Amino acid sequence: MRKFVGTMTIILAASLIGLIGCTEKTVKEQELEKQVADLQQKIDKNKKTGEKEKKKEEKPIVVNVVDPNTKKVVKTFNPKEMGFEKNKEKYKQEIENWARILARGTETKAGYDQRMIPDKIGENGQIIKGRPRVILEESELTEKVIKASEKGGTVELPLYVTESGYKPEEVSHLGEVVVASYTTYFNSGVAGRTRNIELSAQAINNVIIGVRDIFSFNTTVGPSDEAHGYQKAEEAVNGKLVMGVGGGICQTSSTLYNAVDKLGVTYIEKHHHSVHVGYVPKGRDATVSYGGLDFRFQNTTGVPLLLKAYVKKGSLTVEVRTSKANLSRLKK
């Protein structure tokens, strides 16, 4: 079509040149010039259209990853520049590494994954809300980005939020029956250690652990530092007893472990001290360190549970309770 239009332009131009020159243009000449001008406009228009189509074809394929909550673009990928067509396996590895960091975070930046902060029962019986569990499914995100890399497009982060597995109407009955308990002892004359045990016990007291909930000691108790009232006391580090802020909280985590161990829970993370501790039998301890080692378990008993922690003069007792109605369904 473009060749035909160009040919017609040349023919018409030649016709004009062939006409007898006059000082004044004839009507026929004017019509021919108008036809030439019209054809030239069509040529220019076709040329511009072709250039636009070419640019459109050359537009790079990109994949935008969007946060479904904020609707903001978290990351933009250019598959071609990253070698998607040349080495898909290497490309996949890069996406997997990125997804892992995005989910789990780094030492300086938190990821999307969030451990559950369990709900608690307040002094007046009201529910004090914690925080649901949030998981960014890394493998699903990787697959979606790779699929979108073929033609480009938008991918939403696959975020899964899990609320605590209990019903609000159950709360007032969860303290009815003690289904497991354990007591350890300490020297109440050591002020720092006593205070640390008291604070950590308060943090887990009245905590609700719903069905399938994952309990994290570190997430529930929080930082055991001076800013949160913790004091210096002996703690086990690399096989030695040294003075450190928060020493003693491991007695709380170990007492809790020995209590829940009487029930059908599933352990996700549990560590022993580097030295033997005297408040529980050998191998029955659960050491913790905020930002490091944690004690985590999942409530697989089939019923929601309530933790109670009591500190008396020289003793710590952790109880696990539930309602009378739940006893027949409780797995031990």
ZADO-1210 file (C-alpha; in nm, 4 decimals, padded with zeros to 6 digits):
<atoms>
<atom x="00.0000" y="00.0000" z="00.0000" code="MET" pos="1"/>
<atom x="00.2834" y="00.2381" z="00.0924" code="ARG" pos="2"/>
<atom x="00.4641" y="00.1642" z="-00.2390" code="LYS" pos="3"/>
<atom x="00.1437" y="00.2302" z="-00.4337" code="PHE" pos="4"/>
<atom x="00.0884" y="00.5661" z="-00.2637" code="VAL" pos="5"/>
<atom x="00.4517" y="00.6649" z="-00.3248" code="GLY" pos="6"/>
<atom x="00.4238" y="00.5703" z="-00.6929" code="THR" pos="7"/>
<atom x="00.1086" y="00.7738" z="-00.7364" code="MET" pos="8"/>
<atom x="00.2795" y="01.0753" z="-00.5821" code="THR" pos="9"/>
<atom x="00.5649" y="01.0535" z="-00.8309" code="ILE" pos="10"/>
<atom x="00.3255" y="01.0167" z="-01.1250" code="ILE" pos="11"/>
<atom x="00.1219" y="01.3184" z="-01.0222" code="LEU" pos="12"/>
<atom x="00.4342" y="01.5261" z="-00.9611" code="ALA" pos="13"/>
<atom x="00.5632" y="01.4355" z="-01.3063" code="ALA" pos="14"/>
<atom x="00.2324" y="01.5352" z="-01.4565" code="SER" pos="15"/>
<atom x="00.2614" y="01.8785" z="-01.3013" code="LEU" pos="16"/>
<atom x="00.6140" y="01.9242" z="-01.4297" code="ILE" pos="17"/>
<atom x="00.4940" y="01.8281" z="-01.7765" code="GLY" pos="18"/>
<atom x="00.2358" y="02.1012" z="-01.7841" code="LEU" pos="19"/>
<atom x="00.3093" y="02.4248" z="-01.9708" code="ILE" pos="20"/>
<atom x="00.4474" y="02.6799" z="-01.7241" code="GLY" pos="21"/>
<atom x="00.2339" y="02.9901" z="-01.6829" code="CYS" pos="22"/>
<atom x="00.2452" y="03.2803" z="-01.4519" code="THR" pos="23"/>
<atom x="-00.0960" y="03.1818" z="-01.3261" code="GLU" pos="24"/>
<atom x="-00.1925" y="02.8259" z="-01.2305" code="LYS" pos="25"/>
<atom x="-00.4863" y="02.6665" z="-01.4078" code="THR" pos="26"/>
<atom x="-00.7686" y="02.5064" z="-01.2164" code="VAL" pos="27"/>
<atom x="-00.6417" y="02.1636" z="-01.3202" code="LYS" pos="28"/>
<atom x="-00.2940" y="02.2382" z="-01.1828" code="GLU" pos="29"/>
<atom x="-00.4414" y="02.3488" z="-00.8524" code="GLN" pos="30"/>
<atom x="-00.6456" y="02.0292" z="-00.8263" code="GLU" pos="31"/>
<atom x="-00.3378" y="01.8176" z="-00.9018" code="LEU" pos="32"/>
<atom x="-00.1338" y="01.9991" z="-00.6359" code="GLU" pos="33"/>
<atom x="-00.4104" y="01.9426" z="-00.3834" code="LYS" pos="34"/>
<atom x="-00.4196" y="01.5723" z="-00.4679" code="GLN" pos="35"/>
<atom x="-00.0409" y="01.5508" z="-00.4239" code="VAL" pos="36"/>
<atom x="-00.0606" y="01.7294" z="-00.0883" code="ALA" pos="37"/>
<atom x="-00.3392" y="01.4941" z="00.0276" code="ASP" pos="38"/>
<atom x="-00.1361" y="01.1899" z="-00.0737" code="LEU" pos="39"/>
<atom x="00.1709" y="01.3250" z="00.1064" code="GLN" pos="40"/>
<atom x="-00.0358" y="01.3687" z="00.4245" code="GLN" pos="41"/>
<atom x="-00.1472" y="01.0064" z="00.3974" code="LYS" pos="42"/>
<atom x="00.2142" y="00.8945" z="00.3539" code="ILE" pos="43"/>
<atom x="00.3237" y="01.0959" z="00.6583" code="ASP" pos="44"/>
<atom x="00.0329" y="00.9586" z="00.8612" code="LYS" pos="45"/>
<atom x="00.1140" y="00.6003" z="00.7630" code="ASN" pos="46"/>
<atom x="00.4768" y="00.6613" z="00.8518" code="LYS" pos="47"/>
<atom x="00.3887" y="00.7906" z="01.1988" code="LYS" pos="48"/>
<atom x="00.1512" y="00.4995" z="01.2552" code="THR" pos="49"/>
<atom x="00.4246" y="00.2564" z="01.1567" code="GLY" pos="50"/>
<atom x="00.6706" y="00.4205" z="01.3954" code="GLU" pos="51"/>
<atom x="00.4185" y="00.3993" z="01.6803" code="LYS" pos="52"/>
<atom x="00.3539" y="00.0330" z="01.6085" code="GLU" pos="53"/>
<atom x="00.7265" y="-00.0331" z="01.6012" code="LYS" pos="54"/>
<atom x="00.7755" y="00.1403" z="01.9372" code="LYS" pos="55"/>
<atom x="00.4841" y="-00.0565" z="02.0777" code="LYS" pos="56"/>
<atom x="00.6438" y="-00.3792" z="01.9613" code="GLU" pos="57"/>
<atom x="00.9776" y="-00.2805" z="02.1150" code="GLU" pos="58"/>
<atom x="00.8250" y="-00.1893" z="02.4540" code="LYS" pos="59"/>
<atom x="01.0045" y="-00.4071" z="02.7130" code="PRO" pos="60"/>
<atom x="00.8197" y="-00.6788" z="02.9014" code="ILE" pos="61"/>
<atom x="00.8062" y="-00.5990" z="03.2732" code="VAL" pos="62"/>
<atom x="00.6570" y="-00.7673" z="03.5782" code="VAL" pos="63"/>
<atom x="00.5286" y="-00.5480" z="03.8606" code="ASN" pos="64"/>
<atom x="00.4920" y="-00.7102" z="04.2034" code="VAL" pos="65"/>
<atom x="00.2241" y="-00.5339" z="04.4101" code="VAL" pos="66"/>
<atom x="00.1405" y="-00.5352" z="04.7811" code="ASP" pos="67"/>
<atom x="-00.2316" y="-00.6275" z="04.7960" code="PRO" pos="68"/>
<atom x="-00.2837" y="-00.4169" z="05.1083" code="ASN" pos="69"/>
<atom x="-00.1207" y="-00.0906" z="05.0009" code="THR" pos="70"/>
<atom x="-00.1536" y="-00.1429" z="04.6220" code="LYS" pos="71"/>
<atom x="00.2033" y="-00.0147" z="04.5903" code="LYS" pos="72"/>
<atom x="00.4627" y="-00.1694" z="04.3589" code="VAL" pos="73"/>
<atom x="00.7138" y="-00.3609" z="04.5690" code="VAL" pos="74"/>
<atom x="00.9430" y="-00.4628" z="04.2843" code="LYS" pos="75"/>
<atom x="00.9639" y="-00.4327" z="03.9066" code="THR" pos="76"/>
<atom x="01.1396" y="-00.7033" z="03.7040" code="PHE" pos="77"/>
<atom x="01.2680" y="-00.6801" z="03.3456" code="ASN" pos="78"/>
<atom x="01.2886" y="-01.0494" z="03.2483" code="PRO" pos="79"/>
<atom x="01.4852" y="-00.9882" z="02.9288" code="LYS" pos="80"/>
<atom x="01.7562" y="-00.7865" z="03.1036" code="GLU" pos="81"/>
<atom x="01.7771" y="-01.0533" z="03.3752" code="MET" pos="82"/>
<atom x="01.8352" y="-01.3282" z="03.1179" code="GLY" pos="83"/>
<atom x="01.4969" y="-01.4965" z="03.1409" code="PHE" pos="84"/>
<atom x="01.5078" y="-01.6165" z="02.7802" code="GLU" pos="85"/>
<atom x="01.8720" y="-01.7312" z="02.7915" code="LYS" pos="86"/>
<atom x="01.8878" y="-01.9095" z="03.1276" code="ASN" pos="87"/>
<atom x="01.5516" y="-01.9727" z="03.2918" code="LYS" pos="88"/>
<atom x="01.6995" y="-02.1792" z="03.5749" code="GLU" pos="89"/>
<atom x="01.9331" y="-01.8986" z="03.6819" code="LYS" pos="90"/>
<atom x="01.6465" y="-01.6520" z="03.6504" code="TYR" pos="91"/>
<atom x="01.4334" y="-01.8714" z="03.8759" code="LYS" pos="92"/>
<atom x="01.7086" y="-01.8855" z="04.1388" code="GLN" pos="93"/>
<atom x="01.7303" y="-01.5058" z="04.1439" code="GLU" pos="94"/>
<atom x="01.3549" y="-01.4768" z="04.1952" code="ILE" pos="95"/>
<atom x="01.3645" y="-01.7430" z="04.4696" code="GLU" pos="96"/>
<atom x="01.6410" y="-01.5575" z="04.6559" code="ASN" pos="97"/>
<atom x="01.4521" y="-01.2309" z="04.6293" code="TRP" pos="98"/>
<atom x="01.1274" y="-01.3909" z="04.7521" code="ALA" pos="99"/>
<atom x="01.3086" y="-01.5470" z="05.0485" code="ARG" pos="100"/>
<atom x="01.4542" y="-01.2139" z="05.1596" code="ILE" pos="101"/>
<atom x="01.1213" y="-01.0365" z="05.1050" code="LEU" pos="102"/>
<atom x="00.9418" y="-01.2912" z="05.3239" code="ALA" pos="103"/>
<atom x="01.1977" y="-01.3437" z="05.5993" code="ARG" pos="104"/>
<atom x="01.3715" y="-01.0076" z="05.6012" code="GLY" pos="105"/>
<atom x="01.7336" y="-00.9283" z="05.6853" code="THR" pos="106"/>
<atom x="01.9232" y="-00.8230" z="05.9960" code="GLU" pos="107"/>
<atom x="01.8330" y="-00.4611" z="05.9284" code="THR" pos="108"/>
<atom x="01.4911" y="-00.4905" z="05.7641" code="LYS" pos="109"/>
<atom x="01.1860" y="-00.6927" z="05.8652" code="ALA" pos="110"/>
<atom x="01.0212" y="-00.9225" z="05.6130" code="GLY" pos="111"/>
<atom x="00.6539" y="-00.9810" z="05.5440" code="TYR" pos="112"/>
<atom x="00.6426" y="-01.2942" z="05.7609" code="ASP" pos="113"/>
<atom x="00.5114" y="-01.2186" z="06.1101" code="GLN" pos="114"/>
<atom x="00.4826" y="-01.4589" z="06.3994" code="ARG" pos="115"/>
<atom x="00.1589" y="-01.4532" z="06.5901" code="MET" pos="116"/>
<atom x="00.1331" y="-01.2487" z="06.9072" code="ILE" pos="117"/>
<atom x="-00.1362" y="-01.4370" z="07.0985" code="PRO" pos="118"/>
<atom x="-00.4442" y="-01.2712" z="07.2415" code="ASP" pos="119"/>
<atom x="-00.4680" y="-01.2381" z="07.6187" code="LYS" pos="120"/>
<atom x="-00.7380" y="-01.2091" z="07.8800" code="ILE" pos="121"/>
<atom x="-00.7268" y="-00.8763" z="08.0620" code="GLY" pos="122"/>
<atom x="-00.7867" y="-00.8137" z="08.4319" code="GLU" pos="123"/>
<atom x="-01.1557" y="-00.7485" z="08.3698" code="ASN" pos="124"/>
<atom x="-01.1996" y="-01.0545" z="08.1494" code="GLY" pos="125"/>
<atom x="-01.1801" y="-00.8604" z="07.8245" code="GLN" pos="126"/>
<atom x="-00.9861" y="-00.9922" z="07.5254" code="ILE" pos="127"/>
<atom x="-00.6641" y="-00.8054" z="07.4566" code="ILE" pos="128"/>
<atom x="-00.5926" y="-00.8565" z="07.0877" code="LYS" pos="129"/>
<atom x="-00.2471" y="-00.9562" z="06.9756" code="GLY" pos="130"/>
<atom x="-00.1444" y="-00.9976" z="06.6129" code="ARG" pos="131"/>
<atom x="-00.2364" y="-01.2662" z="06.3554" code="PRO" pos="132"/>
<atom x="00.0212" y="-01.4831" z="06.1861" code="ARG" pos="133"/>
<atom x="00.1233" y="-01.3578" z="05.8409" code="VAL" pos="134"/>
<atom x="00.3047" y="-01.5741" z="05.5868" code="ILE" pos="135"/>
<atom x="00.4315" y="-01.4749" z="05.2421" code="LEU" pos="136"/>
<atom x="00.4322" y="-01.7962" z="05.0374" code="GLU" pos="137"/>
<atom x="00.7722" y="-01.7826" z="04.8689" code="GLU" pos="138"/>
<atom x="00.7245" y="-02.0695" z="04.6230" code="SER" pos="139"/>
<atom x="00.3875" y="-01.9383" z="04.5069" code="GLU" pos="140"/>
<atom x="00.5320" y="-01.5897" z="04.4544" code="LEU" pos="141"/>
<atom x="00.8224" y="-01.7324" z="04.2536" code="THR" pos="142"/>
<atom x="00.5898" y="-01.9317" z="04.0280" code="GLU" pos="143"/>
<atom x="00.3643" y="-01.6316" z="03.9651" code="LYS" pos="144"/>
<atom x="00.6555" y="-01.4039" z="03.8717" code="VAL" pos="145"/>
<atom x="00.8017" y="-01.6639" z="03.6326" code="ILE" pos="146"/>
<atom x="00.4639" y="-01.7161" z="03.4648" code="LYS" pos="147"/>
<atom x="00.4147" y="-01.3408" z="03.4240" code="ALA" pos="148"/>
<atom x="00.7659" y="-01.3091" z="03.2785" code="SER" pos="149"/>
<atom x="00.6446" y="-01.4587" z="02.9490" code="GLU" pos="150"/>
<atom x="00.4248" y="-01.1632" z="02.8528" code="LYS" pos="151"/>
<atom x="00.4556" y="-00.9209" z="03.1444" code="GLY" pos="152"/>
<atom x="00.1908" y="-00.8148" z="03.3905" code="GLY" pos="153"/>
<atom x="00.1134" y="-00.7560" z="03.7567" code="THR" pos="154"/>
<atom x="00.1575" y="-01.0055" z="04.0394" code="VAL" pos="155"/>
<atom x="00.0101" y="-00.9624" z="04.3878" code="GLU" pos="156"/>
<atom x="00.2060" y="-01.0843" z="04.6873" code="LEU" pos="157"/>
<atom x="00.0490" y="-01.4109" z="04.8119" code="PRO" pos="158"/>
<atom x="00.0007" y="-01.3127" z="05.1772" code="LEU" pos="159"/>
<atom x="-00.1837" y="-01.5510" z="05.4091" code="TYR" pos="160"/>
<atom x="-00.3187" y="-01.4234" z="05.7399" code="VAL" pos="161"/>
<atom x="-00.4153" y="-01.6683" z="06.0173" code="THR" pos="162"/>
<atom x="-00.6198" y="-01.5516" z="06.3135" code="GLU" pos="163"/>
<atom x="-00.6111" y="-01.7328" z="06.6484" code="SER" pos="164"/>
<atom x="-00.8109" y="-02.0558" z="06.6534" code="GLY" pos="165"/>
<atom x="-01.0673" y="-01.9894" z="06.9228" code="TYR" pos="166"/>
<atom x="-01.4136" y="-01.8368" z="06.9523" code="LYS" pos="167"/>
<atom x="-01.4703" y="-01.5252" z="07.1670" code="PRO" pos="168"/>
<atom x="-01.7598" y="-01.6950" z="07.3474" code="GLU" pos="169"/>
<atom x="-01.5191" y="-01.9668" z="07.4700" code="GLU" pos="170"/>
<atom x="-01.2893" y="-01.7286" z="07.6559" code="VAL" pos="171"/>
<atom x="-01.4876" y="-01.7037" z="07.9800" code="SER" pos="172"/>
<atom x="-01.4704" y="-02.0855" z="08.0175" code="HIS" pos="173"/>
<atom x="-01.1067" y="-02.1514" z="07.9261" code="LEU" pos="174"/>
<atom x="-00.9861" y="-02.1269" z="08.2862" code="GLY" pos="175"/>
<atom x="-01.2210" y="-02.3930" z="08.4224" code="GLU" pos="176"/>
<atom x="-00.9934" y="-02.6994" z="08.4278" code="VAL" pos="177"/>
<atom x="-00.6163" y="-02.7405" z="08.4797" code="VAL" pos="178"/>
<atom x="-00.5041" y="-03.0035" z="08.2277" code="VAL" pos="179"/>
<atom x="-00.1263" y="-02.9715" z="08.2842" code="ALA" pos="180"/>
<atom x="00.1080" y="-02.7904" z="08.5214" code="SER" pos="181"/>
<atom x="00.4719" y="-02.7760" z="08.6289" code="TYR" pos="182"/>
<atom x="00.6603" y="-02.6009" z="08.9109" code="THR" pos="183"/>
<atom x="01.0260" y="-02.5011" z="08.9390" code="THR" pos="184"/>
<atom x="01.2119" y="-02.3332" z="09.2248" code="TYR" pos="185"/>
<atom x="01.4669" y="-02.0523" z="09.2579" code="PHE" pos="186"/>
<atom x="01.6459" y="-01.8447" z="09.5199" code="ASN" pos="187"/>
<atom x="01.4146" y="-01.5494" z="09.5821" code="SER" pos="188"/>
<atom x="01.7031" y="-01.3711" z="09.7561" code="GLY" pos="189"/>
<atom x="01.8658" y="-01.3026" z="09.4189" code="VAL" pos="190"/>
<atom x="01.6802" y="-00.9850" z="09.3254" code="ALA" pos="191"/>
<atom x="01.7743" y="-00.9597" z="08.9551" code="GLY" pos="192"/>
<atom x="01.6884" y="-01.3183" z="08.8694" code="ARG" pos="193"/>
<atom x="01.3635" y="-01.3032" z="09.0687" code="THR" pos="194"/>
<atom x="01.2548" y="-00.9875" z="08.8889" code="ARG" pos="195"/>
<atom x="01.3302" y="-01.1378" z="08.5473" code="ASN" pos="196"/>
<atom x="01.1271" y="-01.4486" z="08.6239" code="ILE" pos="197"/>
<atom x="00.8384" y="-01.2327" z="08.7451" code="GLU" pos="198"/>
<atom x="00.8345" y="-01.0189" z="08.4296" code="LEU" pos="199"/>
<atom x="00.8535" y="-01.3110" z="08.1879" code="SER" pos="200"/>
<atom x="00.5853" y="-01.4985" z="08.3839" code="ALA" pos="201"/>
<atom x="00.3554" y="-01.1954" z="08.3631" code="GLN" pos="202"/>
<atom x="00.4079" y="-01.1877" z="07.9866" code="ALA" pos="203"/>
<atom x="00.2761" y="-01.5422" z="07.9336" code="ILE" pos="204"/>
<atom x="00.0046" y="-01.5273" z="08.2010" code="ASN" pos="205"/>
<atom x="-00.3520" y="-01.5342" z="08.0633" code="ASN" pos="206"/>
<atom x="-00.2299" y="-01.5975" z="07.7080" code="VAL" pos="207"/>
<atom x="-00.4816" y="-01.7756" z="07.4831" code="ILE" pos="208"/>
<atom x="-00.3387" y="-02.0415" z="07.2519" code="ILE" pos="209"/>
<atom x="-00.6052" y="-02.1295" z="06.9964" code="GLY" pos="210"/>
<atom x="-00.6334" y="-02.4508" z="06.7984" code="VAL" pos="211"/>
<atom x="-00.3395" y="-02.4796" z="06.5529" code="ARG" pos="212"/>
<atom x="-00.1864" y="-02.1565" z="06.6869" code="ASP" pos="213"/>
<atom x="00.1937" y="-02.1431" z="06.6910" code="ILE" pos="214"/>
<atom x="00.3229" y="-02.0075" z="07.0214" code="PHE" pos="215"/>
<atom x="00.6595" y="-01.8273" z="07.0216" code="SER" pos="216"/>
<atom x="00.8122" y="-01.7501" z="07.3612" code="PHE" pos="217"/>
<atom x="01.0306" y="-01.4684" z="07.2291" code="ASN" pos="218"/>
<atom x="00.7478" y="-01.3037" z="07.0349" code="THR" pos="219"/>
<atom x="00.5097" y="-01.3290" z="07.3308" code="THR" pos="220"/>
<atom x="00.7522" y="-01.2111" z="07.6006" code="VAL" pos="221"/>
<atom x="00.9366" y="-00.9546" z="07.3884" code="GLY" pos="222"/>
<atom x="01.2845" y="-00.8075" z="07.4466" code="PRO" pos="223"/>
<atom x="01.4375" y="-00.8958" z="07.7843" code="SER" pos="224"/>
<atom x="01.6364" y="-00.5746" z="07.8148" code="ASP" pos="225"/>
<atom x="01.6711" y="-00.2882" z="08.0622" code="GLU" pos="226"/>
<atom x="01.4205" y="-00.0780" z="07.8690" code="ALA" pos="227"/>
<atom x="01.1567" y="-00.3376" z="07.9569" code="HIS" pos="228"/>
<atom x="01.2551" y="-00.3599" z="08.3229" code="GLY" pos="229"/>
<atom x="01.4830" y="-00.6631" z="08.3099" code="TYR" pos="230"/>
<atom x="01.7875" y="-00.6751" z="08.5362" code="GLN" pos="231"/>
<atom x="02.1310" y="-00.8366" z="08.5430" code="LYS" pos="232"/>
<atom x="02.1540" y="-01.1970" z="08.6617" code="ALA" pos="233"/>
<atom x="02.3484" y="-01.5127" z="08.5844" code="GLU" pos="234"/>
<atom x="02.2830" y="-01.6751" z="08.2492" code="GLU" pos="235"/>
<atom x="02.4451" y="-01.9576" z="08.0523" code="ALA" pos="236"/>
<atom x="02.6532" y="-01.8436" z="07.7537" code="VAL" pos="237"/>
<atom x="02.8826" y="-02.0765" z="07.5580" code="ASN" pos="238"/>
<atom x="02.9078" y="-02.3264" z="07.8397" code="GLY" pos="239"/>
<atom x="02.9737" y="-02.0722" z="08.1139" code="LYS" pos="240"/>
<atom x="02.7621" y="-01.8824" z="08.3639" code="LEU" pos="241"/>
<atom x="02.8009" y="-01.5082" z="08.3132" code="VAL" pos="242"/>
<atom x="02.6142" y="-01.1961" z="08.4230" code="MET" pos="243"/>
<atom x="02.3711" y="-01.0626" z="08.1688" code="GLY" pos="244"/>
<atom x="02.0508" y="-00.8603" z="08.1512" code="VAL" pos="245"/>
<atom x="01.7515" y="-01.0926" z="08.1487" code="GLY" pos="246"/>
<atom x="01.9190" y="-01.3878" z="08.3172" code="GLY" pos="247"/>
<atom x="01.6476" y="-01.6160" z="08.4547" code="GLY" pos="248"/>
<atom x="01.3872" y="-01.5967" z="08.1787" code="ILE" pos="249"/>
<atom x="01.4976" y="-01.9416" z="08.0601" code="CYS" pos="250"/>
<atom x="01.3522" y="-02.0799" z="08.3828" code="GLN" pos="251"/>
<atom x="01.0146" y="-01.9470" z="08.2681" code="THR" pos="252"/>
<atom x="01.0488" y="-02.0973" z="07.9198" code="SER" pos="253"/>
<atom x="01.1679" y="-02.4300" z="08.0654" code="SER" pos="254"/>
<atom x="00.8827" y="-02.4423" z="08.3162" code="THR" pos="255"/>
<atom x="00.6383" y="-02.3742" z="08.0343" code="LEU" pos="256"/>
<atom x="00.7962" y="-02.6508" z="07.8251" code="TYR" pos="257"/>
<atom x="00.7577" y="-02.9094" z="08.1012" code="ASN" pos="258"/>
<atom x="00.3926" y="-02.8112" z="08.1437" code="ALA" pos="259"/>
<atom x="00.2859" y="-02.8240" z="07.7784" code="VAL" pos="260"/>
<atom x="00.4912" y="-03.1378" z="07.7241" code="ASP" pos="261"/>
<atom x="00.2191" y="-03.3280" z="07.9082" code="LYS" pos="262"/>
<atom x="-00.0197" y="-03.2442" z="07.6231" code="LEU" pos="263"/>
<atom x="-00.0386" y="-03.3225" z="07.2533" code="GLY" pos="264"/>
<atom x="00.1527" y="-03.0219" z="07.1243" code="VAL" pos="265"/>
<atom x="00.3985" y="-03.0255" z="06.8346" code="THR" pos="266"/>
<atom x="00.7402" y="-02.8663" z="06.8793" code="TYR" pos="267"/>
<atom x="00.8689" y="-02.6349" z="06.6108" code="ILE" pos="268"/>
<atom x="01.1798" y="-02.5018" z="06.7847" code="GLU" pos="269"/>
<atom x="01.3425" y="-02.6089" z="07.1104" code="LYS" pos="270"/>
<atom x="01.7018" y="-02.5823" z="07.2348" code="HIS" pos="271"/>
<atom x="01.8957" y="-02.6984" z="07.5394" code="HIS" pos="272"/>
<atom x="02.1375" y="-02.4885" z="07.7453" code="HIS" pos="273"/>
<atom x="02.5108" y="-02.5269" z="07.6927" code="SER" pos="274"/>
<atom x="02.5382" y="-02.6213" z="08.0630" code="VAL" pos="275"/>
<atom x="02.3154" y="-02.8161" z="08.2994" code="HIS" pos="276"/>
<atom x="02.0655" y="-02.5998" z="08.4877" code="VAL" pos="277"/>
<atom x="01.9514" y="-02.7002" z="08.8329" code="GLY" pos="278"/>
<atom x="01.5836" y="-02.6071" z="08.8227" code="TYR" pos="279"/>
<atom x="01.4794" y="-02.8891" z="08.5825" code="VAL" pos="280"/>
<atom x="01.6174" y="-03.2421" z="08.5214" code="PRO" pos="281"/>
<atom x="01.8896" y="-03.2790" z="08.2587" code="LYS" pos="282"/>
<atom x="01.7502" y="-03.2517" z="07.9076" code="GLY" pos="283"/>
<atom x="01.4247" y="-03.0951" z="08.0255" code="ARG" pos="284"/>
<atom x="01.5217" y="-02.7316" z="07.9675" code="ASP" pos="285"/>
<atom x="01.4280" y="-02.4921" z="07.6861" code="ALA" pos="286"/>
<atom x="01.6719" y="-02.2050" z="07.6470" code="THR" pos="287"/>
<atom x="01.5737" y="-01.8799" z="07.4756" code="VAL" pos="288"/>
<atom x="01.7433" y="-01.5593" z="07.3652" code="SER" pos="289"/>
<atom x="01.5469" y="-01.2716" z="07.2137" code="TYR" pos="290"/>
<atom x="01.6470" y="-01.2327" z="06.8502" code="GLY" pos="291"/>
<atom x="01.8092" y="-01.5776" z="06.8583" code="GLY" pos="292"/>
<atom x="01.7093" y="-01.9119" z="07.0054" code="LEU" pos="293"/>
<atom x="01.3369" y="-01.9493" z="07.0650" code="ASP" pos="294"/>
<atom x="01.0933" y="-02.1971" z="07.2154" code="PHE" pos="295"/>
<atom x="00.8033" y="-02.2556" z="06.9752" code="ARG" pos="296"/>
<atom x="00.5266" y="-02.5099" z="06.9612" code="PHE" pos="297"/>
<atom x="00.1943" y="-02.5586" z="06.7839" code="GLN" pos="298"/>
<atom x="-00.1272" y="-02.6315" z="06.9682" code="ASN" pos="299"/>
<atom x="-00.2263" y="-02.9647" z="06.8147" code="THR" pos="300"/>
<atom x="-00.4372" y="-03.0736" z="07.1139" code="THR" pos="301"/>
<atom x="-00.7586" y="-03.0040" z="06.9249" code="GLY" pos="302"/>
<atom x="-00.8877" y="-02.7442" z="07.1745" code="VAL" pos="303"/>
<atom x="-00.7970" y="-02.3853" z="07.2700" code="PRO" pos="304"/>
<atom x="-00.5752" y="-02.3475" z="07.5771" code="LEU" pos="305"/>
<atom x="-00.5153" y="-02.0818" z="07.8409" code="LEU" pos="306"/>
<atom x="-00.1778" y="-02.0294" z="08.0115" code="LEU" pos="307"/>
<atom x="-00.1526" y="-01.9259" z="08.3755" code="LYS" pos="308"/>
<atom x="00.1778" y="-01.8374" z="08.5433" code="ALA" pos="309"/>
<atom x="00.2246" y="-01.7800" z="08.9173" code="TYR" pos="310"/>
<atom x="00.5347" y="-01.6594" z="09.0985" code="VAL" pos="311"/>
<atom x="00.5423" y="-01.7123" z="09.4734" code="LYS" pos="312"/>
<atom x="00.8348" y="-01.6842" z="09.7134" code="LYS" pos="313"/>
<atom x="01.0971" y="-01.9016" z="09.5476" code="GLY" pos="314"/>
<atom x="00.8679" y="-02.0888" z="09.3042" code="SER" pos="315"/>
<atom x="00.7251" y="-02.0563" z="08.9558" code="LEU" pos="316"/>
<atom x="00.4208" y="-02.2545" z="08.8422" code="THR" pos="317"/>
<atom x="00.2865" y="-02.2678" z="08.4894" code="VAL" pos="318"/>
<atom x="-00.0589" y="-02.4150" z="08.4335" code="GLU" pos="319"/>
<atom x="-00.2362" y="-02.5038" z="08.1113" code="VAL" pos="320"/>
<atom x="-00.6138" y="-02.4789" z="08.1281" code="ARG" pos="321"/>
<atom x="-00.9202" y="-02.5247" z="07.9108" code="THR" pos="322"/>
<atom x="-01.2976" y="-02.5491" z="07.9495" code="SER" pos="323"/>
<atom x="-01.4852" y="-02.8521" z="08.0864" code="LYS" pos="324"/>
<atom x="-01.6589" y="-02.8887" z="07.7524" code="ALA" pos="325"/>
<atom x="-01.3210" y="-02.9317" z="07.5803" code="ASN" pos="326"/>
<atom x="-01.1941" y="-03.2192" z="07.7974" code="LEU" pos="327"/>
<atom x="-01.3426" y="-03.4942" z="07.5829" code="SER" pos="328"/>
<atom x="-01.1669" y="-03.3569" z="07.2728" code="ARG" pos="329"/>
<atom x="-00.8298" y="-03.2802" z="07.4348" code="LEU" pos="330"/>
<atom x="-00.5362" y="-03.4777" z="07.2921" code="LYS" pos="331"/>
<atom x="-00.2578" y="-03.5703" z="07.5304" code="LYS" pos="332"/>
</atoms>
